[in-house]
Amino acid sequence: MHKQTQAIRTRTDVTNEMEHSSPLFLTSSFTFDNAGDMQAAFADQSDDNIYSRFSNPTVQEFINKMCLLEGAEDGVATATGMSAVFSSFMALLKQGDHLLSCNAVFGSTHTLLTKFLPRFGIESSYVDANKPEEWEAAIRPNTKMIYLETPTNPGLELIDLEWVGKLAKKHNLILNVDNCFATPFNQTPIEFGAHLVIHSATKWIDGQGRVLGGVIVGNADLIYDIYLFNRNTGPSLSPFNAWVLSKSLETLDVRMERHASNALFIAEQLESHPKIQWLKYPFLASHPHHQIAKKQMKNGGGIVCFELKGGLDSGRNFLNSLEMLSLTANLGDTRSIASHPASTTHGKLSEQERLSVNITPGLIRISVGLENRDDILQDILQALEKC
C-alpha cells in the first residue's frame, strides 16, 4: 500500500475490532490471567503488555505507523522531541566516544552536545553543514556517530543524505538524522543510509499545536538498546498523546502538501522584497542547495527564513507589527508562526556561536500554516513596511 493508505489504515491489533477508529488504551498497567503468563511477560518470553512505561497498544500503533512511513525496522516513542534526541545519544554512546554533528542544530541540541554530554565523558565536535569536504577529516578513531538535521533549524541548509550515508558506511558509523522539518512524506533518510531517524512529533506530525511527543525509528538492533534505556529511565510517550499523534498521521500527507505550496508561494513573493537581505526556501532555484533538495525531498517543506536588512531592531519590529501570525515557541502548526531565533530558540548561544551557524541578528523564521496564502502574505507585507 502507498504511504498515505498505511498512515490511515494501520492500527493496533486488538481483540475488539468493532470500533472504526482505533481505541485509546489509557491505562498505566495491564493484567494477566495467571502467574505463569505474568512471569513469562517479565522474562521477555511473550509480547504481552506489562506497564505503559514499557509498552502500550496505542503507543505501539503510532510507532508502527512511523516505521512504515520511514521504512524502518523498529521504533521507540518518547515524551518529547528532545527526549528522543537525548535517548539516541545516551543509549548508544559511552564514555570516551566521539559524536560528529553538523554545526546547524536546534538550540537545545546544541546545549545537550556542549553542556551535558561532556559530563558523561562523551566528546562532540561540529562540522560546517556547507563544507562537506571537511567532514571526513573531522572523524576520529573514537568517533561512533554522525548526527545531523536536514533541512537545518533555523537556517534551512541542506545536507546531501546520499553522500553522508556513504561516508558513515565507509567509516562504520551510526548515521542519526533529525527529519523533523521534512517529515517522512517529504524525505526518508533511511533510503540514503541513515540508521536512525528522529522526529519531534510536537511539530508537523501533530500539526495543530496540541501535544508533545517524539519518536526514534531505525535499525532494530539499535532501537532495542534505545528501548532498554528508555524503559529504565522513563521518557515514555503518554497513550493519550500517542493516540492524538497516530490520528494526526492520517492527514499529514495532505497537510504537508498545503504547507509546502503556501510556503513556496510566500517565498516567491518575498524573495525580491527591498527590506529583505536574503531569503531561503529549499525549492527556490536561488537556494544554494537547491539540487540537493530536488534529489532527496518531495517538496520544500513548510519553513521559510529570511534576513531583514535592519538587523536585530528590524527583527523585533517585524514581530511586533504582525497582526495575524502567531509569536510562539513552536512550528508545524495549522497557524502560521513567526520567530526571531537570535532572541528566542538560539538566544542562549553566544553571538559568535550564532553567526557560526548563520543565525544572523535579523533572521526571521516563518512556519507557514494552512491559512489562505494571500492572508499570510498580506500580514507579512504590512509588517515589513513597519520595520
DRENVO-674132 format. One line per 5 residues: their letters; for each residue y, x, z of C-alpha. Coordinates in steps of 0.001 Angstrom, whole numbers. Example, Ala and Ser with C-alpha at 12.3 -4.5 7.8 and 13.67 -1.06 7.14 Angstrom:
2
as> -4500,12300,7800 | -1060,13670,7140 .
This chain:
387
mhkqt> 0,0,0 | 3595,1024,-533 | 5633,2228,2442 | 7663,-976,2583 | 4473,-3018,2911 .
qairt> 2965,-677,5507 | 6093,-938,7656 | 5795,-4721,7635 | 2043,-5280,7753 | 791,-2535,10107 .
rtdvt> 98,-3944,13561 | -1855,-3212,16715 | -5489,-4260,16572 | -5635,-6848,19369 | -8196,-9497,20257 .
nemeh> -5782,-12401,19858 | -4515,-12340,16275 | -3066,-15860,16257 | 481,-14520,16643 | 2060,-13846,13256 .
ssplf> 4386,-11318,14895 | 2874,-8534,16972 | 2745,-9339,20700 | 4616,-7333,23292 | 2396,-5634,25892 .
ltssf> 4938,-5487,28688 | 2679,-4097,31389 | 2587,-906,33414 | -1224,-692,33645 | -4449,-2115,32229 .
tfdna> -7558,-3499,33922 | -11256,-2695,33419 | -14379,-4826,33589 | -16250,-2359,35780 | -16096,1058,37456 .
gdmqa> -18047,2731,34661 | -15569,1691,31998 | -12700,2899,34145 | -14415,6239,34760 | -15049,6676,31026 .
afadq> -11406,5972,30223 | -10162,8578,32709 | -12719,11059,31355 | -11282,10575,27845 | -14584,9108,26709 .
sddni> -13056,5884,25400 | -9892,4711,23678 | -9100,2172,26383 | -5524,1956,27608 | -5107,3039,31210 .
ysrfs> -1439,3233,32067 | 1648,2750,29883 | 2889,6256,30624 | -250,7427,28791 | -558,4797,26064 .
nptvq> 319,1193,25306 | -664,-1034,22340 | 2944,-1875,21480 | 3993,1767,21614 | 942,2713,19564 .
efink> 1902,255,16834 | 5293,1946,16497 | 3602,5372,16372 | 1088,4183,13771 | 3861,2885,11525 .
mclle> 5835,6127,11800 | 2739,8179,10955 | 2116,6084,7852 | 5744,6332,6739 | 5966,10098,7282 .
gaedg> 2443,10891,6043 | 1455,12339,9445 | -1908,12594,11170 | -762,11522,14629 | 2299,10962,16756 .
vatat> 3900,10582,20181 | 6735,8213,21086 | 9368,9213,23646 | 12172,7632,25621 | 14976,9195,23529 .
gmsav> 15514,11455,20560 | 16390,14387,22808 | 13206,13954,24830 | 11343,14230,21524 | 13153,17478,20703 .
fssfm> 12577,18882,24185 | 8892,17897,24231 | 8247,19529,20873 | 9634,22795,22265 | 8165,22810,25746 .
allkq> 4674,21675,24786 | 4215,24350,22136 | 6333,27316,23242 | 5732,29591,26213 | 7429,32464,27975 .
gdhll> 8014,35292,25537 | 8033,33116,22420 | 10930,33010,19981 | 12319,29976,18143 | 14360,30307,14954 .
scnav> 16822,27486,14343 | 19385,26625,11708 | 22827,27015,13239 | 23958,23474,12448 | 22254,21285,15051 .
fgsth> 23190,18365,17269 | 25302,19365,20289 | 22624,18544,22892 | 20041,20502,20912 | 22385,23481,20948 .
tlltk> 22697,23167,24734 | 18924,22978,25048 | 18448,26128,22985 | 21166,28175,24640 | 21203,26949,28271 .
flprf> 17777,25638,29186 | 15056,27296,27109 | 16119,30762,28366 | 15288,29608,31924 | 11649,29413,30804 .
giess> 11712,32779,29048 | 11848,31226,25568 | 14165,33047,23175 | 16027,31439,20291 | 18368,32580,17574 .
yvdan> 20355,30924,14822 | 20359,31435,11074 | 23039,30121,8746 | 21946,26918,7045 | 23905,28053,3986 .
kpeew> 22373,31553,3811 | 18613,31204,3309 | 18408,34830,2246 | 18966,35799,5908 | 16152,33684,7356 .
eaair> 13164,35908,6721 | 14908,38938,8196 | 15529,36942,11414 | 11807,36333,12005 | 10461,38440,14884 .
pntkm> 6913,39386,15893 | 7121,36765,18677 | 8616,34003,16511 | 6457,30887,16766 | 8569,28007,15440 .
iylet> 11275,27223,12895 | 13449,24263,13831 | 15972,22607,11549 | 17910,19490,10681 | 18491,18412,7094 .
ptnpg> 20946,16923,6432 | 22596,18628,9384 | 24686,16909,12047 | 27597,16537,11503 | 28400,18769,8503 .
lelid> 25780,17395,6074 | 24470,20781,5000 | 21098,20628,3278 | 18156,22996,3649 | 15550,23321,907 .
lewvg> 12409,21987,2585 | 10109,23318,-112 | 11478,26823,344 | 11388,26808,4150 | 7908,25270,4086 .
klakk> 6660,28238,2096 | 8440,30626,4487 | 6763,29020,7510 | 3356,29191,5823 | 3836,32846,4877 .
hnlil> 4525,33814,8494 | 2153,31279,10109 | 4992,29499,11940 | 5296,25891,13115 | 7900,24106,10996 .
nvdnc> 9640,21459,13106 | 12089,19194,11218 | 14554,16680,12634 | 14521,13945,9983 | 16869,11585,11814 .
fatpf> 19682,11490,9240 | 17371,10872,6274 | 14643,8557,7700 | 11117,8510,6222 | 12197,6133,3457 .
nqtpi> 14565,8782,2161 | 12768,12070,2858 | 9298,13139,4050 | 9331,16762,5290 | 5541,16894,5733 .
efgah> 5282,16652,1949 | 7051,20030,1807 | 5040,21783,4515 | 6516,20616,7834 | 4050,20494,10733 .
lvihs> 6192,18273,12962 | 8846,15659,12191 | 11219,14333,14858 | 13411,11246,14953 | 15961,9854,17296 .
atkwi> 14793,6272,16765 | 18001,5212,18506 | 19796,5749,15194 | 18804,4318,11786 | 15319,3253,12878 .
dgqgr> 16694,776,15428 | 19716,221,13231 | 21647,-2144,15480 | 22639,-36,18470 | 20269,-1826,20850 .
vlggv> 17693,539,22342 | 16948,4222,22918 | 13834,5874,21558 | 12330,8962,19971 | 9202,9899,18082 .
ivgna> 7338,13046,17029 | 4733,12912,14257 | 2734,15629,12545 | -449,17664,12684 | -2989,16176,15076 .
dliyd> -3690,19398,16975 | -4,19980,17708 | 573,16344,18589 | -2292,16434,21081 | -615,19264,23005 .
iylfn> 2660,17331,22975 | 862,14179,24115 | -651,16030,27111 | 2761,17437,28016 | 4412,14009,27835 .
rntgp> 1562,12257,29618 | 2105,14510,32627 | 5895,14872,32533 | 6706,11247,31741 | 9305,10891,28932 .
slspf> 7497,7759,27742 | 8900,5108,25438 | 9049,1697,27097 | 6908,-1040,25498 | 9934,-3287,25011 .
nawvl> 11887,-592,23186 | 8801,214,21105 | 8500,-3455,20139 | 12145,-3550,19030 | 11735,-328,17037 .
sksle> 8493,-1444,15434 | 10143,-4660,14263 | 13154,-2679,13042 | 10924,-586,10774 | 10168,-3760,8825 .
tldvr> 13739,-3795,7480 | 14507,-55,7453 | 13988,357,3715 | 16386,-2381,2652 | 18915,-1396,5305 .
merha> 18954,2239,4208 | 19453,1247,571 | 22576,-689,1594 | 23806,2042,3948 | 23414,4619,1169 .
snalf> 25071,2542,-1550 | 28005,1785,762 | 28288,5456,1746 | 28250,6666,-1862 | 30998,4178,-2735 .
iaeql> 33139,5284,216 | 32608,8959,-642 | 33571,8437,-4287 | 36727,6544,-3350 | 37887,9078,-746 .
eshpk> 36944,12368,-2394 | 40323,12878,-4050 | 42499,11362,-1301 | 45609,13531,-746 | 45154,13695,3034 .
iqwlk> 41564,14936,2827 | 40934,18675,2543 | 37299,18274,1539 | 34605,15617,1675 | 30805,15904,1745 .
ypfla> 28125,13452,761 | 24715,14697,-441 | 24607,12593,-3624 | 28083,13588,-4803 | 27928,16197,-7562 .
shphh> 30574,18167,-5643 | 28244,18744,-2663 | 27231,22446,-2667 | 23582,21483,-2141 | 23547,18505,-4486 .
qiakk> 20498,19741,-6412 | 18522,20167,-3185 | 19454,16626,-2199 | 18284,15244,-5531 | 14997,17151,-5219 .
qmkng> 13971,16052,-1728 | 15916,12861,-961 | 15652,9364,-2417 | 19345,8715,-1755 | 22257,10368,29 .
ggivc> 21860,8546,3338 | 24480,6708,5350 | 26740,9517,6632 | 29978,10739,5038 | 32054,13546,6524 .
felkg> 35463,14900,5593 | 38140,17297,6827 | 41659,15987,7373 | 44448,18329,6318 | 46339,17854,9578 .
gldsg> 43612,19290,11806 | 42974,18179,15374 | 46022,15943,15744 | 45336,14192,12458 | 41734,13618,13500 .
rnfln> 42784,11907,16713 | 45496,9882,14971 | 42975,8746,12384 | 40593,7439,15044 | 43400,5744,16946 .
sleml> 44556,3994,13763 | 41217,2435,12853 | 41137,-1330,13264 | 37562,-2285,12333 | 35399,846,12526 .
sltan> 33917,1446,15969 | 34594,4529,18093 | 31320,5140,19872 | 28825,7916,20621 | 26202,6781,18155 .
lgdtr> 25369,6454,14467 | 22971,4480,12308 | 24306,1065,13318 | 24884,-2043,11207 | 28528,-1500,12148 .
siash> 30461,1424,10692 | 31279,4135,13220 | 33832,6940,13135 | 33683,10035,15318 | 35542,13305,15773 .
pastt> 32818,15897,16558 | 35202,18618,17750 | 36292,16484,20706 | 33095,14473,21304 | 29486,15361,20346 .
hgkls> 30252,19079,19952 | 33164,19218,22363 | 31310,21456,24841 | 30883,24190,22237 | 33477,26934,22093 .
eqerl> 35877,26873,19152 | 34069,29897,17710 | 30695,28137,18037 | 32055,25023,16340 | 33554,26973,13470 .
svnit> 30297,28906,13002 | 28595,25614,12082 | 31577,24306,10079 | 32781,21873,12733 | 36460,22219,11992 .
pglir> 39284,20663,14054 | 39941,17855,11577 | 36309,16988,10789 | 35591,13248,10753 | 32061,11806,10584 .
isvgl> 31635,8271,9296 | 28361,6434,9858 | 28697,3854,7109 | 27489,420,8159 | 26363,-2741,6404 .
enrdd> 29730,-4490,6258 | 31266,-5263,2885 | 32093,-1903,1357 | 35666,-2928,480 | 36374,-3836,4107 .
ilqdi> 35078,-448,5277 | 37175,1365,2683 | 40336,-607,3468 | 40159,271,7168 | 39677,3964,6418 .
lqale> 42530,3992,3876 | 45013,2333,6241 | 44080,4790,8992 | 44542,7723,6617 | 48044,6542,5829 .
kc> 48940,6714,9535 | 47524,10129,10370 .
